[in-house]
Amino acid sequence: MAGRSAEEFANSRSKRLLAADDRSLTIHVCHSPQREVEVLHDRLLAMLEENPELTPRDIIVMVADIDSYSPYIQAVFGSASGERWLPWAISDRRARESHPALQAFITLLSLPDSRFASEDVLALLDVPVLAARFNINEEGLRYLRQWVNESGVRWGMDDDNVRELDLPATGQHTWRFGLTRMLLGYAMDSSEGEWRSVLPYDESSGLIAELVGNLASLLMQLNLWRRGLAQDRPLAEWLPVCRDLLNDFFLPDSETEAALALIEQQWQAVIDGGVDAQYGETVPLSLLRDELSRGSISSASASAFSPARLTFVP
């Protein structure tokens, strides 16, 4: 520290004695980020109760990785009620960019407009809780990246999807084309020649061929939701879509439950806003998606450093 020499630090002379009950610096060992935030919430409540002169506006919580912790902060502080509620805000956060599950959900809401480029679909499988829903682990994803590339998949779910985009269908380089090649590779060898003008892809055979079935399950769900999300609906009919979409595509673990809860909270808030305004017309998904995207970036925490709130800062 300024004004101190190495000699002064080397001995105990002139050092301030600490009281046995001094809690100015404490260390807590927690098993997960959400538990860290829960302990923080408990400690802040205790501090405010012990010191009546202390108010939430006097408190700044510094978080090194604010984006990663944003879903947990919102889940813990946002769900508190009654005497456990504290006014709070998050400064400079980008929640949608912080948690892969949030970004994946926004991507799924864009399915009706998607070209289903191979790299975009495989990027969804980079999200562990989405890959787990389809029983695809990290090693399996490495195989699938190779197979998708070598079997010729480039973009488009099938020829119908290509035509919907006002482009000519060739019968090749779509997901259906590549998947057919992979499934044929399980049933027959490429040396036996083509089947209906499609050459089998040999690598997707043996014990790891189950991966092709898992990939097919993902593609089937993507195609079903692509069609289902394309139609405009009244706000009330959009309400259950969020939960259904999460159930079909995500297998949550303890680390992502808070992020998925945040998605449902934001979805509910968007729907409630329209219902409260008594808007009775049908609504396109794109409108909800854009509103949700903005809300997850700058939701209730937009007014950071509010004089009445405790503030989380990076």
C-alpha positions in Angstrom: 0.0 0.0 0.0 1.1 3.6 -0.6 3.4 4.9 2.2 4.3 1.4 3.5 7.7 -0.2 3.2 8.6 -3.8 2.8 10.0 -3.8 6.3 6.7 -2.7 7.8 4.9 -5.5 6.0 7.5 -8.0 7.3 6.5 -7.6 10.9 3.4 -7.1 13.0 4.2 -3.7 14.5 1.7 -0.9 13.7 -0.8 -3.4 12.3 -4.4 -2.9 13.1 -5.9 -5.7 15.3 -9.0 -7.3 13.9 -12.0 -8.0 16.2 -13.0 -11.6 16.5 -16.4 -10.8 15.0 -15.1 -8.7 12.1 -16.9 -9.7 8.9 -15.6 -7.0 6.5 -14.0 -9.7 4.4 -15.6 -13.2 4.1 -15.2 -16.1 1.7 -18.0 -18.4 0.8 -17.5 -21.7 -1.0 -20.6 -22.5 -3.2 -21.3 -25.5 -5.5 -22.8 -23.4 -8.4 -23.3 -19.9 -9.7 -26.9 -19.9 -8.6 -25.9 -20.9 -5.1 -23.4 -18.0 -5.1 -26.2 -15.5 -5.9 -28.5 -17.1 -3.3 -25.8 -16.7 -0.6 -25.2 -13.1 -1.7 -28.9 -12.4 -1.4 -29.0 -13.8 2.1 -25.9 -11.9 3.2 -27.3 -8.6 1.8 -30.6 -9.1 3.7 -28.6 -9.8 6.9 -26.4 -6.7 6.4 -29.4 -4.4 5.8 -31.2 -5.8 8.9 -28.1 -5.4 11.1 -27.4 -1.8 10.0 -30.6 0.3 9.7 -28.6 3.2 8.2 -27.5 1.0 5.2 -29.8 1.1 2.2 -29.8 -0.7 -1.2 -28.6 2.4 -2.9 -25.4 2.2 -0.9 -24.5 -1.2 -2.3 -22.6 -2.1 -5.5 -22.0 -5.7 -6.3 -19.0 -6.2 -8.6 -19.1 -9.3 -10.8 -16.2 -10.1 -13.1 -18.4 -12.0 -15.6 -21.6 -10.1 -15.4 -23.1 -11.7 -18.5 -22.8 -15.2 -17.3 -24.3 -14.4 -13.9 -27.2 -12.3 -15.2 -29.7 -15.2 -15.5 -29.0 -16.3 -11.9 -29.2 -12.8 -10.6 -32.6 -12.3 -12.2 -33.8 -15.7 -11.0 -32.8 -15.1 -7.4 -33.4 -11.4 -6.9 -36.3 -11.3 -9.4 -38.3 -14.0 -7.7 -37.9 -12.7 -4.2 -41.0 -11.3 -2.6 -42.3 -9.8 0.6 -39.6 -9.0 3.2 -37.0 -10.7 1.0 -37.4 -8.4 -1.9 -34.7 -5.9 -2.7 -34.7 -3.2 -5.4 -31.9 -4.0 -7.9 -30.5 -3.3 -11.3 -27.8 -4.8 -13.6 -25.5 -2.3 -15.3 -24.3 -3.0 -18.9 -25.4 -6.5 -19.4 -26.2 -8.4 -22.6 -28.1 -11.5 -21.2 -29.0 -12.9 -24.5 -25.4 -13.0 -25.6 -24.3 -14.4 -22.2 -26.0 -17.8 -21.9 -26.0 -20.2 -24.9 -29.5 -21.4 -24.1 -30.9 -17.9 -24.4 -29.2 -17.4 -27.8 -30.4 -20.9 -28.9 -33.9 -20.1 -28.0 -33.9 -16.8 -30.0 -32.4 -18.8 -32.9 -35.3 -21.4 -32.7 -37.8 -18.5 -32.9 -36.3 -17.7 -36.2 -36.9 -21.1 -37.7 -39.7 -20.0 -40.2 -37.1 -17.7 -41.8 -34.1 -20.0 -41.6 -32.1 -21.4 -44.5 -30.9 -24.2 -42.2 -27.3 -23.7 -43.2 -25.2 -26.6 -42.0 -23.1 -24.5 -39.7 -26.2 -22.9 -38.1 -27.8 -26.2 -37.3 -24.6 -27.7 -35.9 -24.1 -24.5 -33.8 -27.3 -25.4 -31.9 -25.7 -28.6 -30.9 -22.8 -26.6 -29.3 -25.4 -25.8 -26.6 -25.0 -28.7 -24.1 -28.6 -28.8 -22.8 -29.9 -28.8 -26.4 -27.5 -31.5 -27.5 -28.4 -33.6 -24.4 -32.1 -33.5 -25.4 -31.1 -35.5 -28.6 -28.6 -37.6 -26.8 -25.6 -36.1 -28.6 -22.4 -35.6 -26.6 -19.2 -33.7 -27.5 -17.6 -36.7 -29.2 -20.8 -37.4 -31.2 -20.9 -33.8 -32.4 -17.3 -34.2 -33.7 -18.4 -37.2 -35.8 -21.5 -35.3 -37.0 -19.5 -32.3 -38.1 -17.4 -34.6 -40.3 -20.3 -36.6 -41.6 -22.4 -33.5 -42.5 -19.5 -31.9 -44.4 -18.5 -35.1 -46.3 -22.1 -36.1 -47.1 -22.6 -32.8 -48.9 -25.1 -31.0 -46.6 -24.9 -27.2 -47.3 -28.3 -25.6 -46.6 -32.0 -26.2 -46.8 -34.1 -28.7 -44.9 -35.4 -30.3 -48.1 -36.4 -29.3 -51.6 -39.7 -27.8 -50.4 -37.8 -25.5 -48.1 -35.6 -24.5 -50.9 -38.6 -23.7 -53.1 -40.2 -21.6 -50.3 -37.2 -19.4 -50.5 -37.8 -18.9 -54.2 -34.7 -20.8 -55.2 -34.4 -23.8 -57.6 -34.4 -27.2 -56.0 -31.7 -29.6 -57.2 -32.4 -32.6 -54.9 -28.9 -32.3 -53.5 -27.0 -30.6 -50.6 -30.1 -30.3 -48.3 -30.4 -31.9 -44.9 -32.7 -34.6 -46.3 -30.2 -35.4 -49.0 -27.3 -35.7 -46.5 -29.4 -37.7 -44.0 -30.5 -40.1 -46.8 -26.8 -40.7 -47.7 -26.0 -41.4 -44.0 -28.9 -43.8 -43.5 -28.0 -45.6 -46.7 -24.4 -45.9 -45.5 -25.7 -47.9 -42.5 -27.7 -50.2 -44.7 -25.3 -50.7 -47.7 -21.8 -50.0 -48.9 -21.1 -47.4 -51.5 -19.3 -50.0 -53.6 -22.8 -51.5 -54.3 -23.6 -48.4 -56.2 -26.3 -45.7 -56.0 -29.9 -46.2 -54.7 -32.3 -43.9 -56.5 -29.5 -41.7 -57.6 -28.1 -41.4 -54.1 -24.7 -42.7 -53.2 -24.4 -44.2 -49.6 -22.1 -42.4 -47.2 -19.9 -45.2 -45.7 -18.6 -43.5 -42.6 -22.0 -43.5 -40.8 -22.0 -47.2 -40.1 -21.2 -49.6 -37.2 -21.8 -48.9 -33.6 -21.8 -45.1 -33.9 -24.6 -45.2 -36.5 -27.1 -44.4 -33.7 -25.9 -40.8 -34.1 -27.6 -40.6 -37.4 -30.9 -41.4 -35.7 -30.3 -38.7 -33.1 -29.5 -36.2 -35.8 -32.7 -37.2 -37.6 -34.7 -36.6 -34.5 -33.3 -33.1 -34.2 -34.0 -32.3 -37.9 -37.6 -33.7 -37.5 -38.3 -31.3 -34.6 -36.7 -28.4 -36.4 -38.9 -29.0 -39.4 -42.1 -29.5 -37.4 -41.5 -26.2 -35.5 -40.5 -24.4 -38.7 -44.0 -25.1 -40.0 -45.8 -24.6 -36.7 -44.2 -21.2 -36.0 -44.9 -19.8 -39.4 -48.6 -19.0 -38.7 -49.7 -15.8 -37.0 -51.7 -16.3 -33.8 -53.6 -14.3 -31.2 -51.5 -13.5 -28.2 -53.3 -16.0 -25.9 -52.4 -18.8 -28.3 -48.7 -17.9 -28.3 -48.5 -18.2 -24.5 -48.0 -22.0 -24.3 -45.6 -22.1 -27.2 -42.6 -21.1 -25.1 -42.9 -24.0 -22.7 -43.6 -26.5 -25.5 -40.5 -25.3 -27.4 -38.3 -25.5 -24.3 -39.6 -29.0 -23.6 -38.9 -30.2 -27.1 -35.4 -28.8 -27.5 -33.8 -28.5 -24.0 -32.9 -31.0 -21.3 -32.0 -28.6 -18.5 -29.5 -29.2 -15.8 -28.9 -27.3 -12.5 -26.7 -24.7 -14.3 -29.3 -23.8 -17.0 -32.5 -23.9 -15.0 -32.2 -20.2 -14.2 -31.6 -19.3 -17.8 -34.7 -21.2 -19.0 -36.7 -19.7 -16.2 -35.6 -16.2 -17.4 -36.8 -17.1 -20.9 -40.3 -18.1 -19.6 -40.5 -14.9 -17.5 -39.6 -12.7 -20.4 -42.0 -14.5 -22.7 -44.8 -14.1 -20.2 -44.0 -10.4 -19.8 -44.2 -9.8 -23.5 -47.5 -11.6 -23.8 -49.0 -9.9 -20.8 -48.1 -6.5 -22.2 -50.1 -7.1 -25.3 -53.0 -8.7 -23.4 -53.1 -5.8 -20.9 -53.3 -3.4 -23.9 -56.3 -5.4 -25.1 -54.7 -6.1 -28.5 -57.0 -8.7 -30.1 -55.4 -9.1 -33.6 -53.2 -12.0 -34.6 -49.5 -11.5 -34.1 -46.5 -12.8 -36.1 -43.8 -14.6 -34.2 -41.2 -12.2 -35.5 -42.8 -9.4 -33.4 -42.6 -11.5 -30.2 -39.1 -12.6 -31.1 -37.8 -9.1 -31.6 -39.5 -7.9 -28.4 -38.1 -10.8 -26.4 -34.6 -10.2 -27.8 -34.7 -6.6 -26.7 -36.2 -7.5 -23.3 -33.5 -10.1 -22.5 -30.8 -7.5 -23.3 -32.2 -4.6 -21.4 -35.1 -5.8 -19.2 -35.9 -4.6 -15.7 -32.3 -3.7 -15.2 -32.2 -1.0 -17.8 -32.1 1.8 -15.3 -28.8 1.0 -13.8 -27.4 3.0 -11.0 -30.9 4.0 -10.0 -30.7 5.9 -6.7 -33.1 3.5 -5.0 -31.5 0.2 -6.0 -28.5 -1.9 -5.3 -26.5 -2.3 -8.6 -24.6 -5.2 -10.1 -21.6 -3.9 -12.2 -19.0 -5.7 -14.3 
